[in-house]
Amino acid sequence: MSAREGFIYAVQVGVSGPIKIGFTTQPRERIATIQDFCPWPLRTVFVVPGTILNEAWVHGQCSAARLKAEWFKATPAVRTLLAEIASEGWCWPSVIDMRRAPRKGSQQAELAKRLVHEAALPVQPGDTIARQIDRAAERLGMSSQRWRVRSAWYGEATSWPPEHIADLEARCAAYAKSREAA
């Protein structure tokens, strides 16, 4: 599966506060923007090359510590994982390994959410969430299944059967390939 390449970053409030884990193609700008909206000083834990699928994998691994959206408690398990990712020589699991690994409902929902959000990019000024969902559904050839795209958008794909996730992944890969060809 083709995935947009960029950077996975982790920033933390102080040394023991919550941690935001995200994906961006412009890490300096993204971290500066987060700092602008955060009332506490942030420290960068790491910025490493990665894809949107790698970000979904990290979110899935940290799901038990999720506070809200991309923010996580700084539990020992989260800190250990982030230290491993930040270490020299870290290699992301292959896409095949990520697909083969059994997904908990929250990991599956996070992946589906990331995929439909990616399909809606770029966000245009004045876009509503409904318009972004419509755009993602159209691009993925799922206009007649808009309800499924909406469900994924809001992270409600926890009970989807594996074949629905595989179908969504294939549609996103086909869309990414068509964009690259254009």
TORKOL-4160 file (C-alpha; in steps of 0.2 Angstrom, whole numbers, padded with zeros to 4 digits, m for minus):
182
<pt num="1" X="0000" Y="0000" Z="0000"/>
<pt num="2" X="0006" Y="0017" Z="m0004"/>
<pt num="3" X="0006" Y="0029" Z="0010"/>
<pt num="4" X="0011" Y="0047" Z="0011"/>
<pt num="5" X="0028" Y="0050" Z="0017"/>
<pt num="6" X="0033" Y="0063" Z="0030"/>
<pt num="7" X="0038" Y="0063" Z="0048"/>
<pt num="8" X="0031" Y="0056" Z="0064"/>
<pt num="9" X="0034" Y="0067" Z="0079"/>
<pt num="10" X="0031" Y="0067" Z="0097"/>
<pt num="11" X="0030" Y="0082" Z="0108"/>
<pt num="12" X="0027" Y="0083" Z="0127"/>
<pt num="13" X="0021" Y="0095" Z="0139"/>
<pt num="14" X="0036" Y="0097" Z="0151"/>
<pt num="15" X="0045" Y="0081" Z="0156"/>
<pt num="16" X="0030" Y="0071" Z="0163"/>
<pt num="17" X="0015" Y="0079" Z="0155"/>
<pt num="18" X="0004" Y="0073" Z="0140"/>
<pt num="19" X="0012" Y="0068" Z="0124"/>
<pt num="20" X="0005" Y="0072" Z="0106"/>
<pt num="21" X="0010" Y="0060" Z="0093"/>
<pt num="22" X="0007" Y="0065" Z="0075"/>
<pt num="23" X="0011" Y="0065" Z="0057"/>
<pt num="24" X="0017" Y="0079" Z="0046"/>
<pt num="25" X="0027" Y="0084" Z="0031"/>
<pt num="26" X="0033" Y="0100" Z="0039"/>
<pt num="27" X="0038" Y="0095" Z="0057"/>
<pt num="28" X="0046" Y="0112" Z="0062"/>
<pt num="29" X="0030" Y="0122" Z="0056"/>
<pt num="30" X="0018" Y="0109" Z="0064"/>
<pt num="31" X="0027" Y="0109" Z="0081"/>
<pt num="32" X="0028" Y="0128" Z="0081"/>
<pt num="33" X="0009" Y="0128" Z="0078"/>
<pt num="34" X="0005" Y="0116" Z="0092"/>
<pt num="35" X="0016" Y="0126" Z="0103"/>
<pt num="36" X="0006" Y="0142" Z="0098"/>
<pt num="37" X="m0010" Y="0134" Z="0104"/>
<pt num="38" X="m0003" Y="0125" Z="0120"/>
<pt num="39" X="m0002" Y="0136" Z="0135"/>
<pt num="40" X="0013" Y="0126" Z="0142"/>
<pt num="41" X="0030" Y="0124" Z="0135"/>
<pt num="42" X="0032" Y="0109" Z="0124"/>
<pt num="43" X="0048" Y="0098" Z="0121"/>
<pt num="44" X="0051" Y="0088" Z="0106"/>
<pt num="45" X="0053" Y="0070" Z="0110"/>
<pt num="46" X="0058" Y="0065" Z="0092"/>
<pt num="47" X="0055" Y="0068" Z="0074"/>
<pt num="48" X="0058" Y="0053" Z="0063"/>
<pt num="49" X="0054" Y="0049" Z="0045"/>
<pt num="50" X="0038" Y="0039" Z="0043"/>
<pt num="51" X="0021" Y="0038" Z="0035"/>
<pt num="52" X="0003" Y="0040" Z="0040"/>
<pt num="53" X="0002" Y="0021" Z="0042"/>
<pt num="54" X="0017" Y="0022" Z="0054"/>
<pt num="55" X="0007" Y="0035" Z="0064"/>
<pt num="56" X="m0008" Y="0024" Z="0065"/>
<pt num="57" X="0002" Y="0010" Z="0071"/>
<pt num="58" X="0010" Y="0021" Z="0085"/>
<pt num="59" X="m0007" Y="0027" Z="0090"/>
<pt num="60" X="m0014" Y="0009" Z="0091"/>
<pt num="61" X="0001" Y="0003" Z="0101"/>
<pt num="62" X="m0003" Y="0018" Z="0113"/>
<pt num="63" X="m0022" Y="0017" Z="0113"/>
<pt num="64" X="m0023" Y="0011" Z="0131"/>
<pt num="65" X="m0015" Y="0028" Z="0136"/>
<pt num="66" X="m0026" Y="0039" Z="0125"/>
<pt num="67" X="m0032" Y="0055" Z="0133"/>
<pt num="68" X="m0040" Y="0063" Z="0117"/>
<pt num="69" X="m0037" Y="0062" Z="0099"/>
<pt num="70" X="m0018" Y="0062" Z="0097"/>
<pt num="71" X="m0014" Y="0066" Z="0115"/>
<pt num="72" X="m0008" Y="0052" Z="0126"/>
<pt num="73" X="m0003" Y="0050" Z="0145"/>
<pt num="74" X="0016" Y="0048" Z="0148"/>
<pt num="75" X="0014" Y="0030" Z="0155"/>
<pt num="76" X="0029" Y="0019" Z="0156"/>
<pt num="77" X="0023" Y="0009" Z="0141"/>
<pt num="78" X="0021" Y="0024" Z="0130"/>
<pt num="79" X="0038" Y="0031" Z="0136"/>
<pt num="80" X="0047" Y="0015" Z="0132"/>
<pt num="81" X="0039" Y="0014" Z="0115"/>
<pt num="82" X="0044" Y="0032" Z="0111"/>
<pt num="83" X="0061" Y="0029" Z="0117"/>
<pt num="84" X="0063" Y="0014" Z="0105"/>
<pt num="85" X="0056" Y="0024" Z="0090"/>
<pt num="86" X="0068" Y="0038" Z="0094"/>
<pt num="87" X="0083" Y="0027" Z="0096"/>
<pt num="88" X="0096" Y="0025" Z="0082"/>
<pt num="89" X="0093" Y="0010" Z="0071"/>
<pt num="90" X="0074" Y="0010" Z="0074"/>
<pt num="91" X="0064" Y="0001" Z="0059"/>
<pt num="92" X="0046" Y="0003" Z="0057"/>
<pt num="93" X="0036" Y="m0014" Z="0055"/>
<pt num="94" X="0033" Y="m0017" Z="0037"/>
<pt num="95" X="0015" Y="m0014" Z="0030"/>
<pt num="96" X="0013" Y="m0032" Z="0028"/>
<pt num="97" X="0018" Y="m0035" Z="0047"/>
<pt num="98" X="0006" Y="m0021" Z="0052"/>
<pt num="99" X="m0008" Y="m0029" Z="0042"/>
<pt num="100" X="m0005" Y="m0046" Z="0049"/>
<pt num="101" X="m0004" Y="m0041" Z="0067"/>
<pt num="102" X="m0021" Y="m0043" Z="0075"/>
<pt num="103" X="m0029" Y="m0026" Z="0077"/>
<pt num="104" X="m0039" Y="m0022" Z="0092"/>
<pt num="105" X="m0055" Y="m0012" Z="0088"/>
<pt num="106" X="m0047" Y="0004" Z="0093"/>
<pt num="107" X="m0032" Y="0001" Z="0082"/>
<pt num="108" X="m0043" Y="m0003" Z="0068"/>
<pt num="109" X="m0054" Y="0012" Z="0070"/>
<pt num="110" X="m0038" Y="0023" Z="0071"/>
<pt num="111" X="m0032" Y="0016" Z="0055"/>
<pt num="112" X="m0049" Y="0018" Z="0046"/>
<pt num="113" X="m0050" Y="0036" Z="0053"/>
<pt num="114" X="m0033" Y="0040" Z="0046"/>
<pt num="115" X="m0036" Y="0033" Z="0029"/>
<pt num="116" X="m0052" Y="0043" Z="0026"/>
<pt num="117" X="m0045" Y="0059" Z="0033"/>
<pt num="118" X="m0030" Y="0057" Z="0021"/>
<pt num="119" X="m0042" Y="0055" Z="0007"/>
<pt num="120" X="m0051" Y="0071" Z="0011"/>
<pt num="121" X="m0035" Y="0081" Z="0010"/>
<pt num="122" X="m0031" Y="0095" Z="0006"/>
<pt num="123" X="m0044" Y="0104" Z="0017"/>
<pt num="124" X="m0051" Y="0120" Z="0008"/>
<pt num="125" X="m0054" Y="0136" Z="0017"/>
<pt num="126" X="m0073" Y="0135" Z="0023"/>
<pt num="127" X="m0074" Y="0116" Z="0022"/>
<pt num="128" X="m0086" Y="0109" Z="0034"/>
<pt num="129" X="m0083" Y="0091" Z="0041"/>
<pt num="130" X="m0098" Y="0085" Z="0030"/>
<pt num="131" X="m0090" Y="0092" Z="0015"/>
<pt num="132" X="m0073" Y="0083" Z="0019"/>
<pt num="133" X="m0083" Y="0067" Z="0022"/>
<pt num="134" X="m0092" Y="0069" Z="0005"/>
<pt num="135" X="m0075" Y="0072" Z="m0003"/>
<pt num="136" X="m0067" Y="0057" Z="0005"/>
<pt num="137" X="m0082" Y="0046" Z="0000"/>
<pt num="138" X="m0081" Y="0052" Z="m0018"/>
<pt num="139" X="m0062" Y="0050" Z="m0020"/>
<pt num="140" X="m0063" Y="0032" Z="m0013"/>
<pt num="141" X="m0078" Y="0027" Z="m0024"/>
<pt num="142" X="m0089" Y="0026" Z="m0009"/>
<pt num="143" X="m0103" Y="0039" Z="m0012"/>
<pt num="144" X="m0116" Y="0026" Z="m0010"/>
<pt num="145" X="m0108" Y="0020" Z="0007"/>
<pt num="146" X="m0106" Y="0038" Z="0014"/>
<pt num="147" X="m0112" Y="0031" Z="0031"/>
<pt num="148" X="m0096" Y="0020" Z="0031"/>
<pt num="149" X="m0084" Y="0034" Z="0028"/>
<pt num="150" X="m0093" Y="0045" Z="0041"/>
<pt num="151" X="m0091" Y="0031" Z="0053"/>
<pt num="152" X="m0073" Y="0029" Z="0050"/>
<pt num="153" X="m0071" Y="0048" Z="0050"/>
<pt num="154" X="m0077" Y="0049" Z="0068"/>
<pt num="155" X="m0067" Y="0033" Z="0074"/>
<pt num="156" X="m0082" Y="0022" Z="0075"/>
<pt num="157" X="m0075" Y="0007" Z="0065"/>
<pt num="158" X="m0071" Y="m0003" Z="0080"/>
<pt num="159" X="m0083" Y="m0017" Z="0075"/>
<pt num="160" X="m0080" Y="m0017" Z="0057"/>
<pt num="161" X="m0076" Y="m0035" Z="0050"/>
<pt num="162" X="m0058" Y="m0036" Z="0043"/>
<pt num="163" X="m0064" Y="m0037" Z="0025"/>
<pt num="164" X="m0071" Y="m0019" Z="0027"/>
<pt num="165" X="m0054" Y="m0013" Z="0033"/>
<pt num="166" X="m0045" Y="m0022" Z="0019"/>
<pt num="167" X="m0057" Y="m0014" Z="0007"/>
<pt num="168" X="m0055" Y="0003" Z="0013"/>
<pt num="169" X="m0036" Y="0001" Z="0013"/>
<pt num="170" X="m0037" Y="m0005" Z="m0005"/>
<pt num="171" X="m0048" Y="0010" Z="m0010"/>
<pt num="172" X="m0036" Y="0022" Z="m0002"/>
<pt num="173" X="m0021" Y="0014" Z="m0011"/>
<pt num="174" X="m0030" Y="0015" Z="m0027"/>
<pt num="175" X="m0034" Y="0033" Z="m0024"/>
<pt num="176" X="m0016" Y="0037" Z="m0019"/>
<pt num="177" X="m0009" Y="0028" Z="m0035"/>
<pt num="178" X="m0021" Y="0038" Z="m0046"/>
<pt num="179" X="m0015" Y="0055" Z="m0038"/>
<pt num="180" X="0003" Y="0050" Z="m0041"/>
<pt num="181" X="m0001" Y="0046" Z="m0059"/>
<pt num="182" X="m0009" Y="0063" Z="m0061"/>
